[in-house]
Amino acid sequence: MGHSHTHDTGNSEPSPATIGARKRANLLLATILVPIGVLTVIGMMLLWPSGDRSSVTISNPYATADGVSIDVGQVERVSEEDCPSSQPTVDAGGEALQCQVAYTAPDAGGALVPVEVTPELARAGAVEAGDKIRYLNLDGVIQGGSAPYIFMDFVRTVPMMWLAVLYAVVVVAVARWRGLRAMIGLVGALVVLGQFILPGLVEGKPPLLLALVGSVVIMIGVLYFAHGFSARTSTALLGTLFGLSITALLAAWATESIYLFGVGDENAYALVNSSGEVSISGIIMCGLIISGLGVLNDVTITQSSAVWELYELAPNTSSRRLFSGAMRIGRDHIASTVYTIAFAYAGAALPLLILVSLYDRTLLENLTSGELAEEVVRTLVGSIGLVLAIPATTLIAVVVVKAVGIRQHTAAAGAGQGSGGLSAGSAARLPGGDLVSVAPEGGDVETRRSRRDRDARGGE
């Protein structure tokens, strides 16, 4: 039995051999990624939207007629009483309708105004004293009787800003500068989405190319900005691009073969009627590709880091054993992220799921219906791209580290010297907390958690 000991690799400086290996890895990866980056920039230039929306005609739901305004105020009290808008009916000898009325103090000043609350919100008891609301002021168009003020929406600015601040504080407190860079990268990704992808779809640009080019730009920016320029990040980017390509191909096939045309979606009908250039199926296909970017980025960067850590702990491990050890970690990640995708989409579509479940149809009919088909396909397409990206990223990382890795004599590795190699039977801990061990019989690497899971599955 070899003597077992533990290293804290997170606090030790990399050796010159390790630094040299990383530089060679960066050079090797750059020969692949630089041409991809150049082609992406060219594609972005060719597809950049003109900004001309003269062909788009769409009614603004927030536009008001002459004499009508949208005012803001704070609710002082709420009561159940005769609807103010029923006054003409009462004057004509009829009976007033009962409704919930929110007496609101306008921000512009003046007396309290009786704002009628919609029946749906009234039943839920959503409007309470102290709420900030927007309401439709019809005082300029209603002649005679009480001028109705109709509830329109809540003002959510302050609570949402506090939530955003809390999010930023938590991310920076836990992830420090890397978390801050990740949030800045997220802002950049939203800029690409809002200034390139969305306007391009409105102008009828090729949706598949638009989604691919925009997604590659987002991934390059997010990965390098958040994780820095390194061989690990570049390897993760290559794995991400592979998964993105698979997702794009599946999305293009599924959109046409499964007839995803936005049937029954009011927003889709509004877009179709707004311009002859808009393709609903193209928008859906673009959405299928973009929706999986976040989880794809997560698994590839984690898998790339796992391969690098395992290799630097045991540089003399064979490629086959290094790949199998890293894939034990990857399989755990696959299981958890597949659930993540499914539950994320289910949570977002929960009202729709409840509504569809109430229909008198079988489960299969519900899942393949126009209402749910898009969500189901999004889950399946995203999961397939995600699952295939993990072995692809692992293989790319193994090839890179073995091609440019640390050259070390077996004797030095057995003594645990030089570049941080581990002796047979020794162990070290990954940044995520898993204990990595080197098997006495030949330098195989695996994590304690992965070995435990394998044993639980009967020695898989």
C-alpha positions as CSV (number, residue, x, y, z in Angstrom):
1,M,0.0,0.0,0.0
2,G,1.4,3.4,-0.9
3,H,1.5,6.1,1.7
4,S,-1.6,8.3,1.3
5,H,-1.4,12.1,1.8
6,T,-3.4,15.2,0.9
7,H,-2.4,18.3,-1.1
8,D,-4.2,21.6,-1.1
9,T,-3.5,22.6,-4.7
10,G,-5.5,25.8,-4.4
11,N,-2.8,27.4,-2.2
12,S,0.3,26.3,-4.1
13,E,2.1,28.1,-6.9
14,P,2.2,26.2,-10.2
15,S,5.7,24.8,-11.2
16,P,7.6,26.2,-14.2
17,A,6.8,22.9,-16.0
18,T,3.1,23.5,-15.4
19,I,3.3,27.1,-16.6
20,G,5.1,26.0,-19.7
21,A,2.5,23.3,-20.4
22,R,-0.3,25.8,-20.1
23,K,1.4,28.2,-22.5
24,R,1.8,25.5,-25.1
25,A,-1.9,24.5,-24.6
26,N,-3.0,28.1,-25.2
27,L,-1.0,28.2,-28.4
28,L,-2.4,25.0,-29.7
29,L,-6.0,26.0,-28.9
30,A,-5.5,29.5,-30.4
31,T,-4.8,27.9,-33.8
32,I,-8.3,26.5,-33.7
33,L,-10.2,29.3,-31.9
34,V,-8.8,32.3,-33.6
35,P,-10.1,31.3,-37.1
36,I,-13.5,30.6,-35.5
37,G,-13.5,34.0,-33.8
38,V,-12.6,35.7,-37.1
39,L,-15.4,33.9,-39.0
40,T,-17.8,34.9,-36.2
41,V,-16.8,38.6,-36.4
42,I,-17.3,38.5,-40.2
43,G,-20.7,36.8,-39.8
44,M,-21.8,39.3,-37.2
45,M,-20.8,42.2,-39.6
46,L,-22.7,40.6,-42.5
47,L,-25.8,39.9,-40.4
48,W,-25.8,43.1,-38.4
49,P,-29.4,44.6,-38.5
50,S,-29.9,47.9,-40.3
51,G,-32.2,49.2,-37.6
52,D,-34.9,50.1,-40.1
53,R,-38.3,49.2,-38.7
54,S,-40.4,51.1,-41.2
55,S,-42.0,47.8,-42.4
56,V,-43.1,46.8,-38.9
57,T,-46.6,47.9,-37.9
58,I,-47.6,46.9,-34.4
59,S,-50.0,48.5,-32.0
60,N,-48.5,49.6,-28.7
61,P,-50.6,48.3,-25.8
62,Y,-49.4,51.2,-23.7
63,A,-50.5,53.9,-26.1
64,T,-53.5,55.9,-25.1
65,A,-56.1,57.9,-27.0
66,D,-56.4,61.7,-26.8
67,G,-57.5,62.8,-23.4
68,V,-56.5,59.5,-21.7
69,S,-53.4,59.2,-19.5
70,I,-51.6,56.5,-17.5
71,D,-51.1,57.9,-14.0
72,V,-49.1,56.6,-11.0
73,G,-50.2,56.7,-7.4
74,Q,-50.2,55.0,-4.0
75,V,-53.1,53.0,-2.7
76,E,-54.5,54.5,0.6
77,R,-57.3,52.1,1.3
78,V,-59.3,49.3,-0.5
79,S,-63.0,48.7,-0.2
80,E,-65.9,46.6,-1.8
81,E,-68.6,49.0,-3.0
82,D,-70.6,50.1,-6.1
83,C,-68.4,50.4,-9.2
84,P,-67.9,54.1,-10.0
85,S,-68.3,53.3,-13.7
86,S,-71.8,52.1,-12.9
87,Q,-73.0,55.5,-12.1
88,P,-74.6,56.1,-15.6
89,T,-76.5,52.8,-15.1
90,V,-77.8,53.9,-11.7
91,D,-78.8,57.3,-13.1
92,A,-80.9,55.4,-15.7
93,G,-82.6,53.4,-13.0
94,G,-80.5,50.3,-13.1
95,E,-78.6,48.5,-10.3
96,A,-74.9,49.2,-9.7
97,L,-72.3,46.5,-10.0
98,Q,-70.2,45.6,-7.0
99,C,-66.4,45.7,-7.4
100,Q,-63.2,46.4,-5.5
101,V,-62.2,50.0,-5.4
102,A,-58.7,51.2,-4.5
103,Y,-58.6,54.8,-3.3
104,T,-55.4,56.1,-4.6
105,A,-53.4,59.3,-4.0
106,P,-51.9,60.4,-7.4
107,D,-48.2,61.1,-7.4
108,A,-49.0,64.3,-9.3
109,G,-51.0,65.5,-6.3
110,G,-54.7,66.1,-5.7
111,A,-57.6,64.2,-4.0
112,L,-57.9,60.5,-3.8
113,V,-59.3,58.8,-6.9
114,P,-61.4,55.6,-6.9
115,V,-59.5,53.1,-9.1
116,E,-61.5,50.1,-10.1
117,V,-59.6,46.8,-9.6
118,T,-60.0,44.0,-12.1
119,P,-62.1,41.0,-10.9
120,E,-59.1,38.6,-11.1
121,L,-56.9,40.7,-8.8
122,A,-59.9,41.4,-6.5
123,R,-60.5,37.7,-6.0
124,A,-56.8,37.2,-5.2
125,G,-56.7,40.2,-2.8
126,A,-53.6,41.4,-4.6
127,V,-54.2,45.1,-4.2
128,E,-53.6,46.4,-0.7
129,A,-53.0,49.7,1.1
130,G,-49.5,51.0,0.5
131,D,-49.1,49.5,-3.0
132,K,-47.8,51.6,-5.8
133,I,-49.9,51.2,-8.9
134,R,-50.5,52.5,-12.5
135,Y,-54.0,53.3,-13.6
136,L,-55.8,54.5,-16.6
137,N,-57.2,58.0,-16.2
138,L,-60.3,58.4,-18.4
139,D,-61.3,61.8,-16.9
140,G,-60.7,63.6,-20.2
141,V,-63.0,61.4,-22.3
142,I,-65.9,60.4,-19.9
143,Q,-68.6,63.0,-19.8
144,G,-71.2,63.0,-16.9
145,G,-71.2,60.8,-13.8
146,S,-68.1,59.6,-12.1
147,A,-65.0,59.4,-14.3
148,P,-63.7,55.9,-14.0
149,Y,-60.1,55.2,-13.1
150,I,-59.1,51.6,-14.2
151,F,-56.3,49.6,-12.6
152,M,-53.5,48.8,-15.1
153,D,-50.5,47.4,-13.3
154,F,-48.3,47.5,-10.3
155,V,-45.1,49.6,-10.0
156,R,-42.4,47.0,-9.3
157,T,-39.3,49.2,-9.7
158,V,-38.2,49.5,-6.0
159,P,-38.6,45.8,-5.0
160,M,-37.0,44.6,-8.2
161,M,-34.1,46.9,-7.7
162,W,-33.6,45.7,-4.2
163,L,-33.7,42.1,-5.4
164,A,-31.1,42.9,-8.1
165,V,-28.8,44.6,-5.5
166,L,-29.2,41.5,-3.2
167,Y,-28.3,39.3,-6.1
168,A,-25.2,41.3,-6.9
169,V,-24.1,41.4,-3.3
170,V,-24.5,37.7,-2.9
171,V,-22.6,36.8,-6.1
172,V,-19.7,39.2,-5.3
173,A,-19.5,38.1,-1.7
174,V,-19.2,34.4,-2.6
175,A,-17.4,34.5,-6.0
176,R,-15.5,37.8,-5.5
177,W,-14.0,39.3,-8.6
178,R,-14.9,36.4,-10.8
179,G,-18.6,36.8,-9.8
180,L,-18.4,40.5,-10.7
181,R,-16.9,39.7,-14.0
182,A,-19.6,37.1,-14.7
183,M,-22.3,39.7,-14.0
184,I,-20.6,42.2,-16.4
185,G,-20.4,39.4,-19.0
186,L,-24.1,38.8,-18.5
187,V,-24.8,42.4,-19.3
188,G,-22.7,42.1,-22.4
189,A,-24.7,39.0,-23.4
190,L,-28.0,40.9,-23.0
191,V,-26.6,43.7,-25.2
192,V,-25.8,41.2,-28.0
193,L,-29.3,39.7,-27.6
194,G,-31.0,43.1,-27.7
195,Q,-28.9,44.8,-30.3
196,F,-28.1,42.0,-32.7
197,I,-30.3,38.9,-32.4
198,L,-33.7,40.4,-31.7
199,P,-33.5,43.1,-34.3
200,G,-32.1,40.6,-36.8
201,L,-35.1,38.3,-36.3
202,V,-37.5,41.3,-36.8
203,E,-35.7,42.1,-40.1
204,G,-35.9,38.5,-41.4
205,K,-32.2,37.6,-41.1
206,P,-31.5,33.9,-41.4
207,P,-32.5,32.7,-37.9
208,L,-30.1,29.7,-37.7
209,L,-27.1,31.8,-38.6
210,L,-28.2,34.6,-36.4
211,A,-28.6,32.3,-33.4
212,L,-25.2,30.6,-34.0
213,V,-23.2,33.8,-34.6
214,G,-24.9,35.5,-31.6
215,S,-24.4,32.5,-29.3
216,V,-20.8,32.1,-30.2
217,V,-20.2,35.8,-29.5
218,I,-21.9,35.5,-26.2
219,M,-20.0,32.4,-25.2
220,I,-16.6,33.8,-26.2
221,G,-17.3,37.0,-24.2
222,V,-18.9,35.3,-21.2
223,L,-16.3,32.5,-20.8
224,Y,-13.2,34.6,-21.2
225,F,-14.4,37.6,-19.3
226,A,-15.6,35.5,-16.3
227,H,-12.9,32.8,-16.3
228,G,-9.9,34.5,-17.9
229,F,-7.7,33.6,-20.9
230,S,-6.4,30.1,-20.2
231,A,-6.2,26.7,-21.7
232,R,-9.0,25.5,-19.5
233,T,-11.3,28.2,-20.7
234,S,-10.4,27.6,-24.3
235,T,-11.0,23.9,-23.9
236,A,-14.4,24.6,-22.4
237,L,-15.2,27.0,-25.3
238,L,-14.4,24.3,-27.8
239,G,-16.7,21.9,-25.9
240,T,-19.4,24.6,-25.7
241,L,-19.2,25.2,-29.5
242,F,-19.5,21.5,-30.1
243,G,-22.6,21.3,-27.9
244,L,-24.0,24.4,-29.5
245,S,-23.6,23.0,-33.0
246,I,-25.5,19.8,-32.0
247,T,-28.2,21.9,-30.4
248,A,-28.5,24.1,-33.5
249,L,-28.8,21.1,-35.8
250,L,-31.4,19.4,-33.6
251,A,-33.3,22.7,-33.3
252,A,-33.4,23.2,-37.0
253,W,-34.7,19.7,-37.6
254,A,-37.2,19.7,-34.7
255,T,-38.8,23.1,-35.6
256,E,-39.7,21.8,-39.1
257,S,-40.4,18.1,-38.3
258,I,-42.5,18.7,-35.1
259,Y,-44.3,21.7,-36.7
260,L,-43.4,24.3,-34.1
261,F,-45.1,27.3,-35.6
262,G,-46.4,29.1,-32.5
263,V,-50.0,28.0,-33.1
264,G,-52.3,29.3,-30.3
265,D,-49.8,31.9,-29.1
266,E,-51.2,35.4,-29.1
267,N,-47.8,36.9,-29.1
268,A,-46.9,34.9,-32.2
269,Y,-50.0,36.1,-34.0
270,A,-49.1,39.7,-33.1
271,L,-45.6,39.3,-34.5
272,V,-46.9,37.6,-37.7
273,N,-49.3,40.5,-38.3
274,S,-46.7,43.1,-37.6
275,S,-44.4,42.4,-40.5
276,G,-44.1,40.0,-43.4
277,E,-40.4,39.5,-42.6
278,V,-41.0,37.8,-39.3
279,S,-40.8,34.0,-39.2
280,I,-42.3,32.5,-36.1
281,S,-40.7,29.1,-36.7
282,G,-37.4,30.9,-37.1
283,I,-37.9,32.7,-33.8
284,I,-38.8,29.4,-32.0
285,M,-35.7,27.7,-33.5
286,C,-33.5,30.6,-32.3
287,G,-35.0,30.3,-28.9
288,L,-34.3,26.6,-28.7
289,I,-30.6,27.4,-29.4
290,I,-30.2,30.3,-27.0
291,S,-32.2,28.7,-24.1
292,G,-29.5,26.1,-23.4
293,L,-26.4,28.4,-23.4
294,G,-26.2,29.0,-19.6
295,V,-26.3,25.3,-18.6
296,L,-24.0,24.4,-21.5
297,N,-21.4,26.9,-20.4
298,D,-21.6,25.6,-16.8
299,V,-20.9,21.9,-17.6
300,T,-18.1,22.5,-20.1
301,I,-16.1,24.9,-17.9
302,T,-16.5,22.4,-15.0
303,Q,-15.5,19.4,-17.0
304,S,-12.5,21.2,-18.5
305,S,-11.3,22.2,-15.0
306,A,-11.8,18.6,-13.8
307,V,-9.5,17.2,-16.5
308,W,-6.8,19.8,-15.9
309,E,-6.9,19.2,-12.1
310,L,-6.7,15.4,-12.5
311,Y,-3.9,15.7,-15.0
312,E,-1.8,18.1,-13.0
313,L,-2.2,15.9,-9.9
314,A,-1.1,12.8,-11.8
315,P,0.7,13.7,-15.1
316,N,1.7,10.2,-16.0
317,T,-1.9,8.9,-16.1
318,S,-2.7,7.4,-19.5
319,S,-5.1,9.2,-21.7
320,R,-7.7,6.4,-21.4
321,R,-7.6,6.4,-17.7
322,L,-7.6,10.2,-17.5
323,F,-10.7,10.3,-19.8
324,S,-12.5,7.6,-17.8
325,G,-11.7,9.3,-14.5
326,A,-13.0,12.7,-15.7
327,M,-16.1,11.1,-17.2
328,R,-17.0,9.7,-13.8
329,I,-17.3,13.3,-12.7
330,G,-19.1,14.2,-15.9
331,R,-21.8,11.5,-15.4
332,D,-22.7,13.0,-12.0
333,H,-22.9,16.4,-13.7
334,I,-25.1,15.1,-16.5
335,A,-27.6,13.6,-14.1
336,S,-28.0,16.8,-12.1
337,T,-28.1,19.3,-15.1
338,V,-30.7,17.3,-17.0
339,Y,-33.0,17.7,-14.0
340,T,-32.1,21.4,-13.9
341,I,-33.2,22.0,-17.5
342,A,-36.4,20.0,-17.1
343,F,-37.5,21.7,-13.9
344,A,-36.4,25.2,-15.0
345,Y,-38.7,24.9,-18.0
346,A,-41.5,23.3,-16.0
347,G,-41.4,26.1,-13.5
348,A,-41.5,28.8,-16.1
349,A,-44.5,27.1,-17.8
350,L,-46.3,26.1,-14.6
351,P,-49.6,28.1,-15.3
352,L,-49.7,26.6,-18.7
353,L,-49.1,23.1,-17.3
354,I,-51.9,23.4,-14.9
355,L,-54.3,24.7,-17.6
356,V,-53.4,21.9,-20.0
357,S,-53.7,19.3,-17.2
358,L,-57.3,20.3,-16.7
359,Y,-58.2,19.4,-20.3
360,D,-60.0,16.1,-20.9
361,R,-57.1,14.6,-22.8
362,T,-54.5,11.9,-22.3
363,L,-51.0,12.7,-21.1
364,L,-49.5,11.9,-24.5
365,E,-52.0,14.2,-26.2
366,N,-51.1,17.0,-23.7
367,L,-47.4,16.6,-24.1
368,T,-47.6,16.6,-28.0
369,S,-50.2,19.4,-28.1
370,G,-49.4,22.8,-29.6
371,E,-49.4,24.4,-26.1
372,L,-46.7,22.1,-24.7
373,A,-44.7,20.8,-27.7
374,E,-42.4,23.7,-27.7
375,E,-41.5,23.3,-24.0
376,V,-40.9,19.6,-24.4
377,V,-38.8,20.0,-27.5
378,R,-36.8,22.7,-25.8
379,T,-36.0,20.4,-22.9
380,L,-35.1,17.5,-25.1
381,V,-32.9,19.5,-27.6
382,G,-31.1,21.3,-24.8
383,S,-30.5,18.1,-22.9
384,I,-29.1,16.3,-25.9
385,G,-26.6,19.1,-26.7
386,L,-25.7,19.3,-23.0
387,V,-25.0,15.5,-22.6
388,L,-22.9,15.3,-25.8
389,A,-20.9,18.3,-24.9
390,I,-19.5,16.7,-21.7
391,P,-17.7,13.8,-23.4
392,A,-16.6,16.1,-26.2
393,T,-15.1,18.6,-23.8
394,T,-13.5,15.8,-21.8
395,L,-11.9,14.4,-24.9
396,I,-10.7,17.7,-26.2
397,A,-9.2,18.5,-22.7
398,V,-7.4,15.1,-22.6
399,V,-6.0,15.5,-26.1
400,V,-4.7,19.0,-25.3
401,V,-3.1,18.2,-21.9
402,K,-1.5,15.1,-23.4
403,A,-0.2,16.9,-26.5
404,V,1.4,19.7,-24.7
405,G,1.5,18.4,-21.1
406,I,4.3,18.2,-18.5
407,R,7.1,15.8,-19.5
408,Q,8.1,13.9,-16.4
409,H,10.0,10.7,-15.6
410,T,8.0,8.0,-14.0
411,A,10.4,7.8,-11.1
412,A,9.9,11.5,-10.4
413,A,6.1,11.0,-10.6
414,G,6.3,8.1,-8.2
415,A,8.2,10.2,-5.7
416,G,5.5,13.0,-6.0
417,Q,8.1,15.6,-7.1
418,G,8.7,18.0,-10.0
419,S,5.4,19.2,-11.3
420,G,3.1,18.2,-8.5
421,G,2.6,14.6,-9.5
422,L,1.1,12.2,-6.9
423,S,2.6,8.9,-5.8
424,A,0.6,5.7,-6.2
425,G,-2.1,5.6,-3.6
426,S,-1.9,9.3,-2.8
427,A,-4.7,11.8,-3.0
428,A,-5.5,15.5,-3.4
429,R,-8.6,17.5,-3.2
430,L,-10.3,19.3,-6.1
431,P,-11.5,22.9,-5.8
432,G,-15.1,21.5,-5.6
433,G,-14.2,19.4,-2.6
434,D,-14.0,15.9,-4.2
435,L,-11.0,13.8,-3.1
436,V,-8.9,12.6,-6.0
437,S,-6.9,9.4,-5.7
438,V,-4.2,7.7,-7.8
439,A,-4.6,4.0,-7.9
440,P,-1.5,2.0,-6.9
441,E,-1.6,-0.2,-10.0
442,G,-0.9,2.3,-12.7
443,G,-1.8,5.9,-11.9
444,D,-5.6,5.8,-12.6
445,V,-7.4,8.8,-11.2
446,E,-10.9,9.1,-9.8
447,T,-12.8,11.0,-7.2
448,R,-14.0,9.5,-3.9
449,R,-17.6,10.6,-4.8
450,S,-17.4,9.0,-8.2
451,R,-15.9,5.8,-6.8
452,R,-18.6,5.6,-4.2
453,D,-21.3,6.1,-6.9
454,R,-19.7,3.5,-9.0
455,D,-19.7,1.0,-6.2
456,A,-23.3,1.8,-5.5
457,R,-24.1,0.9,-9.1
458,G,-22.4,-2.4,-8.7
459,G,-18.9,-1.6,-10.0
460,E,-19.9,0.0,-13.3
